[in-house]
Structure formats: structure tokens, C-alpha cells
């Protein structure tokens, strides 16, 4: 390899490593240690907004957390496909909301559950019929989920 190519490769690798290293602190508030021993680093979630699922996921204390959890592309997908919405639960220490693409709910939608006691989210995101689950550190499935929420989780294959 000539010196110019080696310098370019070295600079590219260094930039990639620095980019990766600088991205790490963004997830720090959601590590297990932070969730169990440190005070929460975010605003309180307004569970009253669950009656309007779109407002619930877009509130200032939720949207940044979901964006960190899902990544920007998946968060945009979630928001775009929140055309048909419902609140499955707001009680027993949990909020569960769903949203999907109109006329295409089984193949493109999501289920968002907030565990108030653990202050943690779990999201099931279905894209083109394939479901993936994302959860914040510290997530524990609440034992108080109602029948509708449990049924929605089962329909997703979890």
C-alpha cells in the first residue's frame, strides 16, 4: 500500500472510532446501573396523554427516549404509521398504545408499552409483516397488563 492510501484508511478508521465513541454517552441514561441506582435523567411521562396515542408518543418527555431506543429511521416509521390508533391500557402502572398504517394494520404498525414503576418503554415495531422488539434497560414486563394488551403482544408473536 502506498502512503497516501494508508493515510486515508487511517483517517477514515479514526473518524469512525471517534464517531462511535461520541455516540456512546447518548445511551448512558438507559443503562441498567442508571435505571436502578441513579436519579432519572429525563422528564416525567404524562400518562394522561394516553387517551390520544399520537400525543402520547410525541410528548417532549417520550419522543427523545423512543428515538434513542428505536433509532431515527424507526421512530419516523412509527410516527408515520400511527394513523389508526388505540389505547389498550392506562392503569395498573402501565400505559399501552398502538398505532398502524390505515388499511395495513397487520403488516405495518406498533405497540408501545410504558412501565410506570420501572420508568421504561418497550416497543414492538412491525415493518412489512416482520416484528422487532426494542426495550429500554430496566424494562420488566408489568404483571398488571390487561387482557387486551396481553392479546396484542401475543398477536405479535411474543
C-alpha positions as CSV (number, residue, x, y, z in Angstrom):
1,X,0.0,0.0,0.0
2,X,1.2,3.5,-0.7
3,X,1.5,6.1,2.0
4,X,-1.5,8.2,0.7
5,X,-3.8,5.2,0.7
6,X,-2.7,4.2,4.2
7,X,-3.1,7.8,5.5
8,X,-6.7,7.9,4.0
9,X,-7.6,4.5,5.6
10,X,-6.1,5.5,8.9
11,X,-8.0,8.8,8.9
12,X,-11.3,7.0,8.0
13,X,-10.9,4.5,10.8
14,X,-10.0,7.2,13.3
15,X,-13.1,9.2,12.3
16,X,-15.3,6.1,12.6
17,X,-14.0,5.3,16.0
18,X,-14.4,8.8,17.3
19,X,-17.9,8.9,15.9
20,X,-18.7,5.6,17.7
21,X,-17.2,6.8,20.9
22,X,-19.1,10.0,20.9
23,X,-22.4,8.2,20.3
24,X,-22.0,6.1,23.5
25,X,-23.0,8.7,26.1
26,X,-26.4,9.1,24.5
27,X,-27.4,5.7,25.7
28,X,-26.0,6.1,29.2
29,X,-29.2,7.2,30.9
30,X,-30.8,3.9,29.9
31,X,-28.1,1.5,31.2
32,X,-29.0,-0.9,33.9
33,X,-27.0,0.9,36.5
34,X,-28.5,4.3,35.6
35,X,-32.0,2.8,35.8
36,X,-31.6,1.3,39.2
37,X,-29.2,3.5,41.1
38,X,-29.1,7.0,39.6
39,X,-31.9,9.5,39.6
40,X,-33.8,9.6,36.3
41,X,-32.2,12.0,33.8
42,X,-35.5,12.8,31.9
43,X,-38.8,14.5,32.4
44,X,-41.9,12.7,33.8
45,X,-44.1,11.0,31.3
46,X,-47.6,12.4,31.1
47,X,-49.7,9.2,31.1
48,X,-52.9,11.2,30.8
49,X,-52.0,11.8,27.2
50,X,-52.5,8.1,26.5
51,X,-56.1,8.9,25.5
52,X,-54.5,10.4,22.4
53,X,-51.8,7.9,21.5
54,X,-50.2,10.2,18.9
55,X,-49.8,12.9,21.5
56,X,-48.5,10.3,24.0
57,X,-45.6,9.2,21.8
58,X,-44.8,12.7,20.6
59,X,-44.7,14.4,24.0
60,X,-41.4,16.1,24.9
61,X,-40.6,13.5,27.6
62,X,-41.3,10.5,25.4
63,X,-40.3,11.3,21.8
64,X,-36.5,11.6,22.5
65,X,-36.4,8.4,24.5
66,X,-38.2,6.5,21.8
67,X,-35.9,8.0,19.2
68,X,-32.9,6.8,21.2
69,X,-34.4,3.4,21.6
70,X,-35.6,2.9,18.0
71,X,-33.2,5.0,16.0
72,X,-34.3,7.9,13.9
73,X,-35.5,5.9,10.9
74,X,-37.6,3.5,13.0
75,X,-39.0,6.4,15.0
76,X,-40.1,8.2,11.9
77,X,-41.7,4.9,10.7
78,X,-43.6,4.6,14.0
79,X,-44.8,8.2,13.7
80,X,-45.8,7.9,10.1
81,X,-47.7,4.7,10.7
82,X,-49.7,5.9,13.7
83,X,-52.7,6.7,11.5
84,X,-55.1,4.2,13.2
85,X,-54.5,4.4,17.0
86,X,-55.9,3.0,20.2
87,X,-55.2,3.0,23.9
88,X,-55.2,-0.6,25.2
89,X,-54.4,0.3,28.8
90,X,-53.8,3.2,31.1
91,X,-53.9,1.8,34.6
92,X,-52.2,-0.7,36.9
93,X,-48.9,1.1,36.4
94,X,-48.8,0.7,32.6
95,X,-49.7,2.5,29.5
96,X,-50.1,0.6,26.3
97,X,-50.9,2.3,23.0
98,X,-51.0,1.0,19.4
99,X,-50.8,2.6,16.0
100,X,-50.8,1.3,12.5
101,X,-50.9,2.3,8.8
102,X,-54.5,2.7,7.7
103,X,-55.8,-0.3,5.7
104,X,-52.5,-2.2,6.5
105,X,-52.5,-2.7,10.3
106,X,-51.2,-6.3,10.5
107,X,-48.2,-5.5,8.3
108,X,-47.2,-2.0,9.4
109,X,-47.8,-0.9,13.0
110,X,-46.5,-0.7,16.5
111,X,-47.3,-1.4,20.2
112,X,-45.8,0.9,22.8
113,X,-45.9,0.0,26.4
114,X,-44.7,2.2,29.3
115,X,-44.0,0.6,32.7
116,X,-44.5,3.5,35.1
117,X,-42.9,1.7,38.1
118,X,-39.7,1.0,36.2
119,X,-39.9,4.2,34.1
120,X,-39.1,2.1,31.0
121,X,-40.5,1.6,27.5
122,X,-40.9,-1.4,25.2
123,X,-41.8,-1.1,21.6
124,X,-42.9,-3.7,19.1
125,X,-42.4,-2.4,15.6
126,X,-43.9,-4.3,12.6
127,X,-42.5,-3.4,9.2
128,X,-43.7,-5.2,6.1
129,X,-45.0,-8.0,8.3
130,X,-41.8,-8.5,10.4
131,X,-41.9,-7.6,14.0
132,X,-38.9,-6.5,16.1
133,X,-39.0,-5.6,19.8
134,X,-37.0,-2.8,21.4
135,X,-36.8,-2.2,25.1
136,X,-35.0,0.2,27.4
137,X,-32.6,-1.1,30.0
138,X,-34.5,-1.8,33.2
139,X,-37.6,-3.0,31.4
140,X,-39.6,-5.6,33.1
141,X,-43.0,-6.8,31.8
142,X,-45.6,-5.5,34.2
143,X,-47.7,-8.2,35.9
144,X,-50.7,-5.9,35.7
145,X,-51.2,-5.9,31.9
146,X,-54.8,-6.2,30.9
147,X,-56.3,-8.8,28.6
148,X,-56.3,-6.5,25.6
149,X,-52.6,-5.7,26.0
150,X,-51.6,-9.3,26.5
151,X,-53.6,-10.3,23.4
152,X,-51.8,-7.6,21.3
153,X,-48.4,-8.9,22.5
154,X,-49.4,-12.5,21.6
155,X,-50.6,-11.4,18.2
156,X,-47.1,-10.1,17.6
157,X,-45.6,-13.5,18.4
158,X,-44.2,-12.6,21.8
